[in-house]
C-alpha cells in the first residue's frame, strides 16, 4: 500500500462497514494518512479494528435511520464535526435468477445495499451543511450490469442516482458527493457472513459460479481487483486532490463500466 502521508491531517472521517473487507482497507489507509477516524459497524469486531488503528469506534445498525443518526451523533460528539463520510455498508446476499427471489429476499437486498447509504447521507447532511463543507463517498458497484443479483443491482443503481442528485442539490452548500463502483474484489474470508446461503444443489452452485464468470468476463483486465486498489480510489475521491470532482461514479473494475 502506497500512502500519501498527512493527506488527511486534521480531517474528521467516518467510515461505515469498517470491520472487514473494503471498509477495513479504507480505514487502514486513512489512518496511515493521518485522518481522525470514527469507524462504524454493527459488529463488535469494529472495536478491535479501531484499537489497532488508534480510531474511535461505534456499533450501529445502519439499516435503520435511528442507527445512522446515532452513529453520526457519536462521531460529532467525539470529533466536533465530520469532514468526510465513506458509505461502505452493502453487499449482495443472494445469487440466483430474479424469479427465484422471494419478496422478503428482495427487500433485504434493498435495505442492505441502498437504505444504509440513504439513511447515512440523510443523517450527516445537516451537520455538513452547517459547516459549509464536506465530502460524501458512496460505494456503489459495477454489478448494475450483472446477472443473478438483480435486487442488489437495483440497489446500487439507486446509489448512483443518489450520488448524482445529492451532488446537484448540495453543491451550493460546499458539499461534494462522489462514488466508486467496485468490480469483483479479492478479500480474505469474511469473519461475519453477509447471510449468503451455502449452495445446496448443483443448480445453486451453477447460479453462483455464473455471476463470477460474468464478472471476470466483463473486466477488460480479466481479474478481480484488490482491497488496496479499491481503497486507493475511495481515498483519492475523499481527499482534497479530488476537489473539482462531484456527482461522479468512478468504476474501479478493470475496465468494466458497469
Phi and psi restraints in degrees (value plus and minus 20) as a CYANA .aco file:
   2 UNK   PHI    -115.3   -75.3
   2 UNK   PSI      98.3   138.3
   3 UNK   PHI    -132.1   -92.1
   3 UNK   PSI     143.3   183.3
   4 UNK   PHI    -128.5   -88.5
   4 UNK   PSI      78.8   118.8
   5 UNK   PHI     -76.8   -36.8
   5 UNK   PSI     111.1   151.1
   6 UNK   PHI      49.9    89.9
   6 UNK   PSI      -7.4    32.6
   7 UNK   PHI     -81.1   -41.1
   7 UNK   PSI     -49.5    -9.5
   8 UNK   PHI    -132.0   -92.0
   8 UNK   PSI       3.1    43.1
   9 UNK   PHI     -78.9   -38.9
   9 UNK   PSI     107.7   147.7
  10 UNK   PHI      63.0   103.0
  10 UNK   PSI     -25.7    14.3
  11 UNK   PHI    -106.9   -66.9
  11 UNK   PSI     115.0   155.0
  12 UNK   PHI    -119.1   -79.1
  12 UNK   PSI      96.4   136.4
  13 UNK   PHI    -145.5  -105.5
  13 UNK   PSI     115.4   155.4
  14 UNK   PHI    -130.1   -90.1
  14 UNK   PSI     110.4   150.4
  15 UNK   PHI    -141.8  -101.8
  15 UNK   PSI     103.9   143.9
  16 UNK   PHI    -116.2   -76.2
  16 UNK   PSI     135.9   175.9
  17 UNK   PHI      41.1    81.1
  17 UNK   PSI      22.6    62.6
  18 UNK   PHI    -111.5   -71.5
  18 UNK   PSI     -19.1    20.9
  19 UNK   PHI     -97.2   -57.2
  19 UNK   PSI     -41.0    -1.0
  20 UNK   PHI    -181.9  -141.9
  20 UNK   PSI     153.8   193.8
  21 UNK   PHI      43.1    83.1
  21 UNK   PSI    -163.0  -123.0
  22 UNK   PHI     -80.5   -40.5
  22 UNK   PSI     -59.6   -19.6
  23 UNK   PHI     -79.9   -39.9
  23 UNK   PSI     -62.1   -22.1
  24 UNK   PHI     -85.5   -45.5
  24 UNK   PSI     -62.0   -22.0
  25 UNK   PHI     -83.3   -43.3
  25 UNK   PSI     -60.9   -20.9
  26 UNK   PHI     -84.2   -44.2
  26 UNK   PSI     -65.3   -25.3
  27 UNK   PHI     -81.2   -41.2
  27 UNK   PSI     -61.5   -21.5
  28 UNK   PHI     -83.5   -43.5
  28 UNK   PSI     -62.8   -22.8
  29 UNK   PHI     -87.2   -47.2
  29 UNK   PSI     -63.7   -23.7
  30 UNK   PHI     -82.2   -42.2
  30 UNK   PSI     -60.0   -20.0
  31 UNK   PHI     -82.3   -42.3
  31 UNK   PSI     -61.2   -21.2
  32 UNK   PHI     -86.2   -46.2
  32 UNK   PSI     -42.2    -2.2
  33 UNK   PHI    -123.6   -83.6
  33 UNK   PSI       1.1    41.1
  34 UNK   PHI      56.4    96.4
  34 UNK   PSI      -0.6    39.4
  35 UNK   PHI     -90.6   -50.6
  35 UNK   PSI     131.3   171.3
  36 UNK   PHI    -117.6   -77.6
  36 UNK   PSI      90.1   130.1
  37 UNK   PHI    -124.7   -84.7
  37 UNK   PSI     122.9   162.9
  38 UNK   PHI    -137.8   -97.8
  38 UNK   PSI     100.6   140.6
  39 UNK   PHI    -124.2   -84.2
  39 UNK   PSI     111.2   151.2
  40 UNK   PHI    -141.5  -101.5
  40 UNK   PSI     115.0   155.0
  41 UNK   PHI    -182.3  -142.3
  41 UNK   PSI     136.9   176.9
  42 UNK   PHI    -105.4   -65.4
  42 UNK   PSI     -27.5    12.5
  43 UNK   PHI    -111.6   -71.6
  43 UNK   PSI     121.4   161.4
  44 UNK   PHI     -84.6   -44.6
  44 UNK   PSI     -35.4     4.6
  45 UNK   PHI     -78.5   -38.5
  45 UNK   PSI     -43.3    -3.3
  46 UNK   PHI     -82.0   -42.0
  46 UNK   PSI     -47.5    -7.5
  47 UNK   PHI     -90.1   -50.1
  47 UNK   PSI     -56.0   -16.0
  48 UNK   PHI     -86.5   -46.5
  48 UNK   PSI     -61.9   -21.9
  49 UNK   PHI     -81.3   -41.3
  49 UNK   PSI     -65.7   -25.7
  50 UNK   PHI     -82.1   -42.1
  50 UNK   PSI     -60.0   -20.0
  51 UNK   PHI     -81.8   -41.8
  51 UNK   PSI     -59.7   -19.7
  52 UNK   PHI     -88.2   -48.2
  52 UNK   PSI     -53.3   -13.3
  53 UNK   PHI    -117.2   -77.2
  53 UNK   PSI     -22.7    17.3
  54 UNK   PHI      48.8    88.8
  54 UNK   PSI      17.9    57.9
  55 UNK   PHI    -133.5   -93.5
  55 UNK   PSI     147.5   187.5
  56 UNK   PHI    -108.6   -68.6
  56 UNK   PSI     126.1   166.1
  57 UNK   PHI    -154.0  -114.0
  57 UNK   PSI     130.5   170.5
  58 UNK   PHI    -159.4  -119.4
  58 UNK   PSI     112.2   152.2
  59 UNK   PHI    -114.9   -74.9
  59 UNK   PSI     107.7   147.7
  60 UNK   PHI    -177.3  -137.3
  60 UNK   PSI     126.5   166.5
  61 UNK   PHI    -117.4   -77.4
  61 UNK   PSI      85.5   125.5
  62 UNK   PHI    -100.7   -60.7
  62 UNK   PSI     -16.6    23.4
  63 UNK   PHI     -96.4   -56.4
  63 UNK   PSI     -21.8    18.2
  64 UNK   PHI    -146.4  -106.4
  64 UNK   PSI     131.2   171.2
  65 UNK   PHI     -84.1   -44.1
  65 UNK   PSI     -55.3   -15.3
  66 UNK   PHI     -79.5   -39.5
  66 UNK   PSI     -59.9   -19.9
  67 UNK   PHI     -84.9   -44.9
  67 UNK   PSI     -63.6   -23.6
  68 UNK   PHI     -84.4   -44.4
  68 UNK   PSI     -62.6   -22.6
  69 UNK   PHI     -83.1   -43.1
  69 UNK   PSI     -60.5   -20.5
  70 UNK   PHI     -86.4   -46.4
  70 UNK   PSI     -59.6   -19.6
  71 UNK   PHI     -84.7   -44.7
  71 UNK   PSI     -64.0   -24.0
  72 UNK   PHI     -83.8   -43.8
  72 UNK   PSI     -62.5   -22.5
  73 UNK   PHI     -82.7   -42.7
  73 UNK   PSI     -60.4   -20.4
  74 UNK   PHI     -85.6   -45.6
  74 UNK   PSI     -60.3   -20.3
  75 UNK   PHI     -85.7   -45.7
  75 UNK   PSI     -61.7   -21.7
  76 UNK   PHI     -88.1   -48.1
  76 UNK   PSI     -57.1   -17.1
  77 UNK   PHI     -82.8   -42.8
  77 UNK   PSI     -58.0   -18.0
  78 UNK   PHI     -96.5   -56.5
  78 UNK   PSI     -64.1   -24.1
  79 UNK   PHI    -134.1   -94.1
  79 UNK   PSI     -25.8    14.2
  80 UNK   PHI      68.2   108.2
  80 UNK   PSI     -51.8   -11.8
  81 UNK   PHI    -176.3  -136.3
  81 UNK   PSI     153.4   193.4
  82 UNK   PHI    -149.7  -109.7
  82 UNK   PSI      93.8   133.8
  83 UNK   PHI    -106.5   -66.5
  83 UNK   PSI     -54.8   -14.8
  84 UNK   PHI    -158.7  -118.7
  84 UNK   PSI     114.7   154.7
  85 UNK   PHI    -139.2   -99.2
  85 UNK   PSI     103.8   143.8
  86 UNK   PHI    -126.2   -86.2
  86 UNK   PSI      91.5   131.5
  87 UNK   PHI    -110.9   -70.9
  87 UNK   PSI      77.2   117.2
  88 UNK   PHI    -126.8   -86.8
  88 UNK   PSI     -33.7     6.3
  89 UNK   PHI     -83.0   -43.0
  89 UNK   PSI     115.4   155.4
  90 UNK   PHI     134.8   174.8
  90 UNK   PSI    -197.4  -157.4
  91 UNK   PHI     118.2   158.2
  91 UNK   PSI     114.2   154.2
  92 UNK   PHI     -83.2   -43.2
  92 UNK   PSI     122.7   162.7
  93 UNK   PHI    -122.6   -82.6
  93 UNK   PSI     -68.6   -28.6
  94 UNK   PHI    -135.6   -95.6
  94 UNK   PSI     130.4   170.4
  95 UNK   PHI    -153.0  -113.0
  95 UNK   PSI      78.3   118.3
  96 UNK   PHI    -189.2  -149.2
  96 UNK   PSI     146.0   186.0
  97 UNK   PHI     -77.1   -37.1
  97 UNK   PSI     129.8   169.8
  98 UNK   PHI     -76.4   -36.4
  98 UNK   PSI     -59.5   -19.5
  99 UNK   PHI     -90.9   -50.9
  99 UNK   PSI     -27.7    12.3
 100 UNK   PHI    -109.1   -69.1
 100 UNK   PSI     -30.4     9.6
 101 UNK   PHI     -98.0   -58.0
 101 UNK   PSI     117.2   157.2
 102 UNK   PHI    -102.0   -62.0
 102 UNK   PSI     145.3   185.3
 103 UNK   PHI     -79.9   -39.9
 103 UNK   PSI     -59.1   -19.1
 104 UNK   PHI     -85.7   -45.7
 104 UNK   PSI     -59.2   -19.2
 105 UNK   PHI     -87.0   -47.0
 105 UNK   PSI     -58.5   -18.5
 106 UNK   PHI     -82.4   -42.4
 106 UNK   PSI     -66.0   -26.0
 107 UNK   PHI     -82.0   -42.0
 107 UNK   PSI     -59.0   -19.0
 108 UNK   PHI     -82.7   -42.7
 108 UNK   PSI     -59.8   -19.8
 109 UNK   PHI     -86.0   -46.0
 109 UNK   PSI     -63.6   -23.6
 110 UNK   PHI     -85.8   -45.8
 110 UNK   PSI     -61.7   -21.7
 111 UNK   PHI     -82.7   -42.7
 111 UNK   PSI     -65.8   -25.8
 112 UNK   PHI     -86.6   -46.6
 112 UNK   PSI     -64.0   -24.0
 113 UNK   PHI    -128.0   -88.0
 113 UNK   PSI     -24.1    15.9
 114 UNK   PHI    -142.9  -102.9
 114 UNK   PSI     -72.3   -32.3
 115 UNK   PHI     -86.2   -46.2
 115 UNK   PSI     -51.4   -11.4
 116 UNK   PHI     -78.9   -38.9
 116 UNK   PSI     -62.0   -22.0
 117 UNK   PHI     -93.5   -53.5
 117 UNK   PSI     -61.7   -21.7
 118 UNK   PHI     -78.8   -38.8
 118 UNK   PSI     -67.2   -27.2
 119 UNK   PHI     -83.7   -43.7
 119 UNK   PSI     -62.7   -22.7
 120 UNK   PHI     -86.5   -46.5
 120 UNK   PSI     -58.8   -18.8
 121 UNK   PHI     -82.2   -42.2
 121 UNK   PSI     -65.6   -25.6
 122 UNK   PHI     -81.5   -41.5
 122 UNK   PSI     -56.8   -16.8
 123 UNK   PHI     -91.9   -51.9
 123 UNK   PSI     -55.0   -15.0
 124 UNK   PHI    -110.1   -70.1
 124 UNK   PSI     -44.4    -4.4
 125 UNK   PHI     -82.0   -42.0
 125 UNK   PSI     -58.6   -18.6
 126 UNK   PHI     -77.7   -37.7
 126 UNK   PSI     -60.8   -20.8
 127 UNK   PHI     -87.2   -47.2
 127 UNK   PSI     -63.6   -23.6
 128 UNK   PHI     -85.5   -45.5
 128 UNK   PSI     -57.7   -17.7
 129 UNK   PHI     -84.9   -44.9
 129 UNK   PSI     -61.2   -21.2
 130 UNK   PHI     -82.9   -42.9
 130 UNK   PSI     -58.4   -18.4
 131 UNK   PHI     -90.3   -50.3
 131 UNK   PSI     -49.4    -9.4
 132 UNK   PHI      61.7   101.7
 132 UNK   PSI      -3.6    36.4
 133 UNK   PHI    -186.9  -146.9
 133 UNK   PSI     138.5   178.5
 134 UNK   PHI     141.8   181.8
 134 UNK   PSI     142.6   182.6
 135 UNK   PHI    -154.5  -114.5
 135 UNK   PSI     112.0   152.0
 136 UNK   PHI    -136.6   -96.6
 136 UNK   PSI     105.2   145.2
 137 UNK   PHI    -134.9   -94.9
 137 UNK   PSI      93.9   133.9
 138 UNK   PHI    -114.0   -74.0
 138 UNK   PSI     126.8   166.8
 139 UNK   PHI    -125.9   -85.9
 139 UNK   PSI      89.5   129.5
 140 UNK   PHI    -117.1   -77.1
 140 UNK   PSI    -160.2  -120.2
 141 UNK   PHI    -188.1  -148.1
 141 UNK   PSI     127.0   167.0
 142 UNK   PHI     -95.1   -55.1
 142 UNK   PSI     -23.1    16.9
 143 UNK   PHI     -93.6   -53.6
 143 UNK   PSI     -15.2    24.8
 144 UNK   PHI     -81.6   -41.6
 144 UNK   PSI     -39.4     0.6
 145 UNK   PHI    -141.7  -101.7
 145 UNK   PSI      70.0   110.0
 146 UNK   PHI    -177.8  -137.8
 146 UNK   PSI     151.3   191.3
 147 UNK   PHI    -133.7   -93.7
 147 UNK   PSI     134.7   174.7
 148 UNK   PHI      45.6    85.6
 148 UNK   PSI       4.2    44.2
 149 UNK   PHI    -175.5  -135.5
 149 UNK   PSI      23.9    63.9
 150 UNK   PHI     -77.1   -37.1
 150 UNK   PSI     -65.0   -25.0
 151 UNK   PHI     -80.8   -40.8
 151 UNK   PSI     -58.8   -18.8
 152 UNK   PHI     -83.3   -43.3
 152 UNK   PSI     -63.5   -23.5
 153 UNK   PHI     -78.9   -38.9
 153 UNK   PSI     -63.4   -23.4
 154 UNK   PHI     -82.7   -42.7
 154 UNK   PSI     -61.0   -21.0
 155 UNK   PHI     -82.0   -42.0
 155 UNK   PSI     -64.0   -24.0
 156 UNK   PHI     -92.4   -52.4
 156 UNK   PSI     -50.5   -10.5
 157 UNK   PHI     -81.5   -41.5
 157 UNK   PSI     -56.4   -16.4
 158 UNK   PHI     -83.1   -43.1
 158 UNK   PSI     -58.0   -18.0
 159 UNK   PHI     -81.1   -41.1
 159 UNK   PSI     -62.0   -22.0
 160 UNK   PHI     -82.3   -42.3
 160 UNK   PSI     -64.3   -24.3
 161 UNK   PHI     -86.0   -46.0
 161 UNK   PSI     -62.1   -22.1
 162 UNK   PHI     -79.0   -39.0
 162 UNK   PSI     -63.6   -23.6
 163 UNK   PHI     -79.9   -39.9
 163 UNK   PSI     -67.8   -27.8
 164 UNK   PHI     -85.2   -45.2
 164 UNK   PSI     -64.7   -24.7
 165 UNK   PHI     -88.6   -48.6
 165 UNK   PSI     -62.0   -22.0
 166 UNK   PHI     -84.9   -44.9
 166 UNK   PSI     -57.1   -17.1
 167 UNK   PHI     -80.4   -40.4
 167 UNK   PSI     -61.7   -21.7
 168 UNK   PHI     -83.5   -43.5
 168 UNK   PSI     -67.7   -27.7
 169 UNK   PHI     -92.4   -52.4
 169 UNK   PSI     -50.1   -10.1
 170 UNK   PHI    -134.3   -94.3
 170 UNK   PSI     -10.6    29.4
 171 UNK   PHI     -80.5   -40.5
 171 UNK   PSI     -61.0   -21.0
 172 UNK   PHI     -88.6   -48.6
 172 UNK   PSI     -33.4     6.6
 173 UNK   PHI    -112.8   -72.8
 173 UNK   PSI     -15.3    24.7
 174 UNK   PHI      60.5   100.5
 174 UNK   PSI       1.1    41.1
 175 UNK   PHI    -130.9   -90.9
 175 UNK   PSI     107.8   147.8
 176 UNK   PHI    -116.4   -76.4
 176 UNK   PSI     120.2   160.2
 177 UNK   PHI    -150.4  -110.4
 177 UNK   PSI     100.5   140.5
 178 UNK   PHI    -157.9  -117.9
 178 UNK   PSI     152.2   192.2
 179 UNK   PHI    -171.6  -131.6
 179 UNK   PSI     135.4   175.4
 180 UNK   PHI    -129.6   -89.6
 180 UNK   PSI     135.6   175.6
 181 UNK   PHI    -144.0  -104.0
 181 UNK   PSI      67.9   107.9
 182 UNK   PHI     -83.5   -43.5
 182 UNK   PSI     125.9   165.9
 183 UNK   PHI    -111.2   -71.2
 183 UNK   PSI    -182.3  -142.3
 184 UNK   PHI     -76.8   -36.8
 184 UNK   PSI     116.2   156.2
 185 UNK   PHI    -154.0  -114.0
 185 UNK   PSI     107.2   147.2
 186 UNK   PHI     -91.2   -51.2
 186 UNK   PSI     116.5   156.5
 187 UNK   PHI    -170.9  -130.9
 187 UNK   PSI     134.2   174.2
 188 UNK   PHI     -81.0   -41.0
 188 UNK   PSI     142.2   182.2
 189 UNK   PHI     -73.2   -33.2
 189 UNK   PSI     117.7   157.7
 190 UNK   PHI     -89.0   -49.0
 190 UNK   PSI     114.6   154.6
 191 UNK   PHI     -94.1   -54.1
 191 UNK   PSI     -47.3    -7.3
 192 UNK   PHI    -147.9  -107.9
 192 UNK   PSI     102.9   142.9
 193 UNK   PHI     -88.7   -48.7
 193 UNK   PSI     128.3   168.3
 194 UNK   PHI     -94.8   -54.8
 194 UNK   PSI     -28.0    12.0
 195 UNK   PHI      77.7   117.7
 195 UNK   PSI     -10.5    29.5
 196 UNK   PHI     -87.9   -47.9
 196 UNK   PSI     103.3   143.3
 197 UNK   PHI     -86.4   -46.4
 197 UNK   PSI     125.2   165.2
 198 UNK   PHI     -89.0   -49.0
 198 UNK   PSI     108.5   148.5
 199 UNK   PHI     -76.0   -36.0
 199 UNK   PSI     111.5   151.5
 200 UNK   PHI    -123.1   -83.1
 200 UNK   PSI     -45.8    -5.8
 201 UNK   PHI    -142.7  -102.7
 201 UNK   PSI     146.3   186.3
 202 UNK   PHI     -80.4   -40.4
 202 UNK   PSI     -57.4   -17.4
 203 UNK   PHI     -82.3   -42.3
 203 UNK   PSI     -65.0   -25.0
 204 UNK   PHI     -85.3   -45.3
 204 UNK   PSI     -56.8   -16.8
 205 UNK   PHI     -84.9   -44.9
 205 UNK   PSI     -58.9   -18.9
 206 UNK   PHI     -86.0   -46.0
 206 UNK   PSI     -60.9   -20.9
 207 UNK   PHI     -81.3   -41.3
 207 UNK   PSI     -63.5   -23.5
 208 UNK   PHI     -85.8   -45.8
 208 UNK   PSI     -64.7   -24.7
 209 UNK   PHI     -84.4   -44.4
 209 UNK   PSI     -52.9   -12.9
 210 UNK   PHI     -82.1   -42.1
 210 UNK   PSI     -57.2   -17.2
 211 UNK   PHI     -91.7   -51.7
 211 UNK   PSI     -51.4   -11.4
 212 UNK   PHI     -87.1   -47.1
 212 UNK   PSI     -66.3   -26.3
 213 UNK   PHI     -80.8   -40.8
 213 UNK   PSI     -62.3   -22.3
 214 UNK   PHI     -85.2   -45.2
 214 UNK   PSI     -59.3   -19.3
 215 UNK   PHI     -80.8   -40.8
 215 UNK   PSI     -66.2   -26.2
 216 UNK   PHI     -86.7   -46.7
 216 UNK   PSI     -59.6   -19.6
 217 UNK   PHI     -86.1   -46.1
 217 UNK   PSI     -51.8   -11.8
 218 UNK   PHI     -98.5   -58.5
 218 UNK   PSI     -37.1     2.9
 219 UNK   PHI    -106.5   -66.5
 219 UNK   PSI     107.2   147.2
 220 UNK   PHI     -83.1   -43.1
 220 UNK   PSI     -49.3    -9.3
 221 UNK   PHI    -105.5   -65.5
 221 UNK   PSI     -26.9    13.1
 222 UNK   PHI      34.8    74.8
 222 UNK   PSI      21.5    61.5
 223 UNK   PHI    -173.8  -133.8
 223 UNK   PSI     145.2   185.2
 224 UNK   PHI    -100.1   -60.1
 224 UNK   PSI     135.4   175.4
 225 UNK   PHI    -104.8   -64.8
 225 UNK   PSI     158.1   198.1
 226 UNK   PHI    -128.7   -88.7
 226 UNK   PSI     141.5   181.5
 227 UNK   PHI     -81.5   -41.5
 227 UNK   PSI     -58.2   -18.2
 228 UNK   PHI     -84.2   -44.2
 228 UNK   PSI     -57.3   -17.3
 229 UNK   PHI     -84.9   -44.9
 229 UNK   PSI     -58.5   -18.5
 230 UNK   PHI     -89.1   -49.1
 230 UNK   PSI     -64.3   -24.3
 231 UNK   PHI     -83.9   -43.9
 231 UNK   PSI     -56.9   -16.9
 232 UNK   PHI     -81.0   -41.0
 232 UNK   PSI     -63.0   -23.0
 233 UNK   PHI     -88.1   -48.1
 233 UNK   PSI     -62.8   -22.8
 234 UNK   PHI     -82.6   -42.6
 234 UNK   PSI     -64.3   -24.3
 235 UNK   PHI     -89.3   -49.3
 235 UNK   PSI     -54.2   -14.2
 236 UNK   PHI     -80.4   -40.4
 236 UNK   PSI     -69.7   -29.7
 237 UNK   PHI     -84.1   -44.1
 237 UNK   PSI     -50.0   -10.0
 238 UNK   PHI     -95.4   -55.4
 238 UNK   PSI     -39.8     0.2
 239 UNK   PHI    -107.1   -67.1
 239 UNK   PSI     147.5   187.5
 240 UNK   PHI     -88.1   -48.1
 240 UNK   PSI     -35.5     4.5
 241 UNK   PHI     -83.2   -43.2
 241 UNK   PSI     -42.4    -2.4
 242 UNK   PHI    -124.1   -84.1
 242 UNK   PSI       8.5    48.5
 243 UNK   PHI     -83.8   -43.8
 243 UNK   PSI     -36.7     3.3
 244 UNK   PHI    -126.4   -86.4
 244 UNK   PSI       0.1    40.1
 245 UNK   PHI    -138.5   -98.5
 245 UNK   PSI     102.3   142.3
 246 UNK   PHI    -173.3  -133.3
 246 UNK   PSI     133.7   173.7
 247 UNK   PHI      52.5    92.5
 247 UNK   PSI      -7.5    32.5
 248 UNK   PHI    -128.7   -88.7
 248 UNK   PSI     120.6   160.6
 249 UNK   PHI    -130.1   -90.1
 249 UNK   PSI      96.5   136.5
 250 UNK   PHI    -117.2   -77.2
 250 UNK   PSI      92.1   132.1
 251 UNK   PHI     -87.7   -47.7
 251 UNK   PSI     113.5   153.5
 252 UNK   PHI    -145.4  -105.4
 252 UNK   PSI      55.6    95.6
 253 UNK   PHI    -170.1  -130.1
 253 UNK   PSI      11.1    51.1
 254 UNK   PHI      42.2    82.2
 254 UNK   PSI       9.4    49.4
 255 UNK   PHI      83.4   123.4
 255 UNK   PSI     -30.5     9.5
 256 UNK   PHI     -94.2   -54.2
 256 UNK   PSI     100.2   140.2
 257 UNK   PHI    -104.8   -64.8
 257 UNK   PSI     -30.8     9.2
